[in-house]
């Protein structure tokens, strides 16, 4: 058996590189994919653009101020989906044990290839060559003994590289990294750790468990301490079951006006949250579907920093996407979907503004709605909504 059989594969600046396949004139130039309107947001930035401070989830207006030469390309999600499917097909040619995280990254367990390759690093090389040669996209690969370490290795290998972290050297590699490299260390947690003198993962590993539990709470404290010691027993779980969960509604009367559409979207966020709650899942990617009265349809997607399942978080993501859509025409259908699904009880990065109270409220509301029906508890804004017909789900 190989000691380090897990690969984390990440397509570098995927949306940008997809656009460069279409237009080679973009190669070597600062490019971003995102909304181009006044309220547009950057979805992906090239490494040339990142050198100016441009990054994903940044308002396009700020990105353009940071980089005067920035080329902003509107996203073509159907094209990205096609390329992603091609890449995942290559993954499965190597191994059936593929766990997709999003359209552009996945974990692979390649232990079954030990009779065909001399080691996992050779698998990584062959995999990157296949993706580059057959699809035309660069990919970075981390090779390690655990999913956590493999993801850190692929991050260190960027752009367009690969890194093997042998089992016997993983703690030396891990402990030299800044503590914010750990899953679950967001700005609020980072500030708390810095107050007790923690700068690197090595600093964290030296703390007594009791001190960390006092500072962060038992669940978060023990989770981070395990990671700081390289403990991550989770296997690569092959994709199975639902790939996405969505709700949509075709309205008896077309929706007109941003206020009416925002209210309708709030109802969809509540219903999607209900479905995710019943499935025990949370979504990393939120997709908005809008069909106009002339039957033309558009979709917009955003991938969050962590998985979400509460009505509040889903509505915030969806409302941001709605702001990218020109709403001059009446709307006959609104849909909201979640993909990149993961168990809702997975550890999540803590946001700057705590969502803990909202999460408890969402769980209580979901329980009431499960027992007494979806209209038993709902936001006050929906009480006078003009169209309360139940929509279709899939």
Buried (B, 14 or more C-beta within 10 A) or exposed (E): EBEBBBBBBBBBBBBBBBBBBEEEEBEEEBBBBBBEBEEBBBBBBBBBBBEBEBBBEBBBEBBBEBBEEBBBBEBBBEBBEEBBEBBBEBBBEBBEBBBBBBBBBBBBBBBEBBEEBEBBBBBBBBBBEBBEEEBEBBBBBBBBBBBBBBBBBBBBBBBBBBBBBEBEEBBEBBBEBEBBBBBBBBEBBBEBBEEBEBEBBBBBBEBEEEEBBEBBEEEBBBBBBBBBBBEBEEEBBBBEEEEBBBBBBEBEEBBBEEEBBBBBBBBBBBBBBBBBBEBEBBBBBBBBBBBBEEEEEEBBBBBBEBBBBBBBBBBBBBBBBBBBBEBEEBBBBBBBBBBBBBEBEEBBBBBEEEBEEBBEEBEEBBEEBEEEEBEEBBBEEBEEBEBEEEBEBE
